[in-house]
Amino acid sequence: MKIDANKTRLMQIAAFLIKNHSYQFVSVQQTEHEIWLVNPKNEEYPVIRLAFDNNVSWNVEVLQMAI
């Protein structure tokens, strides 16, 4: 099984946020190119979506919302 370098980077970023900033993985209907993380205690960035598309462009969405 070949592990894509982009998937590896995505997992490394997610692991960093989970370990160092108390984010939790959220299981949603997603593509294999997305990871959703949540930390309700982080008032500025409670939800983060990490993704990359087939053109290898990175996209980090930080959703600000009232919790």
Summary of the structure (lengths in Angstrom):
residues: 67
radius of gyration: 12.3
end to end distance: 40.3
largest distance: 41.3
contacts: 146
relative contact order: 0.19
helix: 25%
strand: 30%
